[in-house]
Every structure is written in C-alpha cells, then in structure tokens.
Amino acid sequence: MSHEDVEIVKRAHPDGVDLVQLFAATTPASAPGIDLTVYAADCLVEFDSRGPAAVGPPSSSGVLGLAEGWLDWLEPWESYHIEVEEFIDAGDDVISLARVRAQSARGGVPVEHSPAALWSVRHGKIVRVRFYLERAEALEAAGITGHR
C-alpha cells in the first residue's frame, strides 16, 4: 500500500455530489469527478448484501458492472448526496468513509447513514471495490479495529 494507491482511489470516488442526479444526467463513462481509467478492465465490484436494506447486485465486473451496480443501488432514492470524510491506508487496501444524506423516492423519507468502501489497488489500477452500508463491516473486512 502506498500514498499513490490512496490518490488513485480519490480519483475514482465521487465526492460532494448527488449520485442520483450524477447518473441521471450523464453516462457513467463521462460522469464528472469519477476517473474510470483507474479501474482495471476486469475489476470486481461488490455491493454488500448482508443488511435488509441492501440493494444492488452481489457482484459484477468492470466499469459497466460498476455503473449497473450503482444504478441498482440508487433506484429507491430520489436523492443520494455523498461526502467523503476520510481515506484510510489499510495496508493492502484503501478504505473510504463517507456520509450520505438521502431522500427516498417513495414518501420522501430523509435518511442519513455512514457507508464505507474497501478498495484494492494493484499495479496502479483498482482491481476490486466492495461497498458497505455500515463502516464497521468495511473496517472489519480490512482487519481494522478500534477506528472511530
């Protein structure tokens, strides 16, 4: 793991945007703030499916799989505004911690939660990304305990 891997993940991670609007307004290949060139062609993309509110495919691959996963994930939301709070060098991986303010498409119910993602970078490319609804699950998957 290196500082370079953290910088690669930063280039791939949307920040300060409403993902529903982002994906509705553009094709994933041209989404501003997301550098798709840092993903390996066969990158494994996983959306955590342990929780009852989890949506999206359990896994897919490549940039198209990433886009399909996000579109599935975002389907029940009218808005899904994401702010990155921290990137953590986790040895062989990078963890991103975010804060989400969302509003459901049905009923306009406001929701706030603190998801995380675990990113694996090899030879300058993201080869795997796992999205988690709960930070504790991402930290546990990376073998990190006691993080705030």
C-alpha positions as CSV (number, residue, x, y, z in Angstrom):
1,M,0.0,0.0,0.0
2,S,1.2,3.4,-0.7
3,H,0.2,7.1,-0.8
4,E,-0.2,6.6,-4.6
5,D,-2.9,4.0,-4.0
6,V,-4.9,6.4,-1.9
7,E,-4.6,9.0,-4.6
8,I,-5.9,6.5,-7.2
9,V,-8.9,5.8,-5.1
10,K,-9.6,9.5,-4.6
11,R,-9.7,9.9,-8.4
12,A,-12.3,7.2,-8.6
13,H,-14.5,8.3,-5.7
14,P,-17.3,10.8,-6.3
15,D,-17.5,13.5,-3.6
16,G,-19.9,16.3,-2.8
17,V,-22.4,15.2,-5.4
18,D,-25.9,13.8,-5.6
19,L,-25.3,10.4,-7.2
20,V,-28.9,10.1,-8.4
21,Q,-28.5,13.4,-10.4
22,L,-25.0,12.5,-11.5
23,F,-26.1,9.2,-13.0
24,A,-29.3,10.6,-14.4
25,A,-27.6,13.5,-16.1
26,T,-24.7,11.6,-17.8
27,T,-23.4,8.3,-18.9
28,P,-21.2,6.7,-16.3
29,A,-18.3,6.9,-18.7
30,S,-18.5,10.7,-18.7
31,A,-19.5,11.3,-15.1
32,P,-17.6,14.4,-13.7
33,G,-15.5,13.7,-10.7
34,I,-15.1,10.0,-11.4
35,D,-12.0,8.8,-13.3
36,L,-12.9,5.5,-14.8
37,T,-9.4,5.0,-16.3
38,V,-8.2,3.9,-12.8
39,Y,-10.3,0.8,-12.9
40,A,-8.9,-2.5,-14.2
41,A,-10.9,-3.9,-17.1
42,D,-11.9,-6.9,-15.0
43,C,-12.3,-5.0,-11.7
44,L,-14.6,-7.0,-9.3
45,V,-17.4,-4.8,-7.9
46,E,-19.3,-5.9,-4.9
47,F,-22.2,-4.3,-3.1
48,D,-22.7,-5.6,0.4
49,S,-25.9,-7.6,0.7
50,R,-25.9,-8.5,4.4
51,G,-28.3,-5.9,5.6
52,P,-32.1,-6.0,5.0
53,A,-31.9,-2.6,3.2
54,A,-29.1,-3.6,0.8
55,V,-29.8,-3.5,-2.9
56,G,-27.8,-3.9,-6.0
57,P,-26.1,-7.0,-7.4
58,P,-23.9,-9.0,-5.1
59,S,-21.1,-8.7,-7.6
60,S,-20.3,-7.7,-11.1
61,S,-17.2,-6.8,-13.0
62,G,-15.6,-3.9,-14.9
63,V,-16.8,-0.3,-15.4
64,L,-20.1,-1.4,-16.8
65,G,-20.7,-3.6,-13.7
66,L,-19.8,-0.6,-11.5
67,A,-22.4,1.5,-13.3
68,E,-25.0,-1.2,-13.2
69,G,-24.4,-1.7,-9.5
70,W,-24.7,2.0,-8.7
71,L,-27.9,2.3,-10.8
72,D,-29.4,-0.6,-8.9
73,W,-28.3,0.8,-5.6
74,L,-29.7,4.2,-6.4
75,E,-33.1,3.0,-7.7
76,P,-35.1,3.5,-4.5
77,W,-33.7,7.0,-3.9
78,E,-34.9,10.4,-5.0
79,S,-31.5,11.9,-3.9
80,Y,-28.3,10.3,-2.6
81,H,-25.8,13.0,-1.7
82,I,-22.4,11.7,-0.8
83,E,-19.5,13.4,1.0
84,V,-16.2,11.6,1.6
85,E,-15.0,12.1,5.2
86,E,-11.7,10.1,5.1
87,F,-9.5,7.8,3.2
88,I,-7.6,5.3,5.2
89,D,-4.4,3.5,4.2
90,A,-5.3,-0.1,5.3
91,G,-2.1,-1.9,4.3
92,D,-3.0,-3.8,1.1
93,D,-6.2,-1.8,0.6
94,V,-7.8,1.7,0.9
95,I,-10.9,2.4,2.9
96,S,-13.1,5.3,2.1
97,L,-15.5,6.6,4.8
98,A,-18.4,8.7,3.6
99,R,-21.5,10.5,4.9
100,V,-24.7,10.2,2.9
101,R,-27.8,12.3,3.1
102,A,-30.6,10.7,1.0
103,Q,-34.3,11.0,0.4
104,S,-36.4,8.0,-0.6
105,A,-38.3,8.0,-3.8
106,R,-41.4,6.7,-2.1
107,G,-42.6,9.2,0.5
108,G,-39.6,11.4,0.5
109,V,-38.3,10.0,3.8
110,P,-34.9,11.6,4.7
111,V,-32.1,9.1,5.6
112,E,-28.6,9.7,6.8
113,H,-26.0,7.0,7.0
114,S,-22.3,6.4,7.1
115,P,-21.2,3.9,4.4
116,A,-17.7,2.8,3.5
117,A,-15.9,1.1,0.7
118,L,-12.9,-1.1,0.6
119,W,-10.7,-0.7,-2.5
120,S,-7.9,-3.0,-3.7
121,V,-5.3,-1.4,-6.0
122,R,-2.7,-3.4,-7.8
123,H,-0.1,-2.0,-10.3
124,G,-1.9,1.4,-10.4
125,K,-5.4,0.1,-11.1
126,I,-8.4,-0.6,-8.9
127,V,-8.9,-4.4,-9.1
128,R,-11.7,-4.8,-6.6
129,V,-14.1,-2.5,-4.7
130,R,-16.6,-3.5,-2.0
131,F,-19.3,-1.1,-1.0
132,Y,-20.7,-1.5,2.6
133,L,-23.8,0.1,4.2
134,E,-22.0,0.1,7.5
135,R,-18.5,1.4,8.2
136,A,-17.8,-1.3,10.8
137,E,-18.2,-4.0,8.2
138,A,-15.7,-2.4,5.9
139,L,-13.2,-1.9,8.7
140,E,-13.7,-5.5,9.9
141,A,-13.1,-6.7,6.3
142,A,-9.8,-4.8,6.2
143,G,-8.8,-6.1,9.6
144,I,-9.0,-2.7,11.4
145,T,-10.4,-2.5,14.9
146,G,-10.9,0.4,17.2
147,H,-11.2,3.1,14.4
148,R,-13.5,6.0,15.3
